[in-house]
Amino acid sequence: MKSDADTIRNFLIGLLEHFSRIDSSPSGPVDDLTGNSISVSSSPDQTISTSTASKNTYDSAAVESSSTFSQPPSTEIPPISEFGELPSVQDHFQTVLKRRLQLEISQNPPRFPWESNVTDYPVELAESSAQPWMLQLRSLPLPTALPDDILAGLLNRCQELIAESLQPGVQLIKAVENLFPDQPQAMDQIAGLVLANATVRSTATRDVAALKAAFPEGYAGANPQQQVTLTMLAAKEILNTLTLTLTPGTPTQHREWLTAEGNVAMTVHYQAAPTEQISLSVNVPCPSQITMPTLGQTVTQTRPGILNLTLPELADGTYPVEICFSDTNTAPLTFALRWSHEA
């Protein structure tokens, strides 16, 4: 069987030869050539007639022409059976059409009605606007780095937990339990070790390179107990950084959080005299606002600098402090100010 390319080529050649013969025929009727005379009227009173010899010449030409056009063309249109199997032809046509469309789109990309030229849109939001708080999490003192999605989940969970009055061990377990639903017994034991600072002391005394060597494949290559330990260590660091506990015996607390925009520094100070109050100052690297939802207080600043709040006569309790960058649409970073009159 002929290939599709040869069959298509022969078919097209046959069509061209067929229609070229048809197009060469006169447009007028053949009977016009067999008339007895051809006259040209130069005026209403004059008529020029052809001679008998001319008449005979036209008669013979008419007969020859008539016989010529009565014969069928030597090349006929090939039957459809020789054109190949229809499915294969359709597949070939669709492939050629698809390539042509791809070429046209690559050379002339489609545009929205409001676009005057081709514009590249980012697939995802930039890191600085999508999650400005991640830089601090990536710098946590851990034997190996944790994936960003786990760090982001820990941050969200820890911000929820600092508003509750929970024991430290319960906090750690609740911070990671959603990541390890099949490790309840291991979490109880590991939480005790983390709170007893056994792992922290080991981290401080052992060689850092040796600790990293214990995780040659990183977090993904660690066994479940190691992963629980790593996430609890990260959760403990996050909870400690986000919580500022203030008492008359500990009148000042300071925290820093590294962001994609720069460093955020928060300082809280208790003052007993002349008037009992707590002052809160936050140094921000960009236009920001701080809010204390439970007290209904908000301070906004349109440039980098220090935002201040004064909190008079606070009752014992936990007060959330939200920091939000004005130029981003992300959730705020929430700290917890815990005040107790007991030293």
Secondary structure, DSSP 8 states (H G I E B T S, - for coil): ---HHHHHHHHHHHHHHHHHHHHTS-SS-GGGGG-S---EEEETTEEE---HHHHHHHHHHHHHHHHHHHS--SS----GGGG--HHHHHHHHHHHHHHHHHHHHHHS----TT-SS-----SS--HHHH-TTHHHHHTS--SS---HHHHHHHHHHHHHHTTS---HHHHHHHHHTTT-TT-HHHHHHHHHHHHTTHHHHHHHHS-HHHHHHT-TTTTTTS-HHHHHHHHHHHHHHHHHHHEEEEBTTB-EEEEEEE-SS-EEEEEEEEE-SSS-EEEEEEEESSSEEEEETTTTEEEEESSSEEEEEEEES--SEEEEEEEEETT--S--EEEEEEE-S--
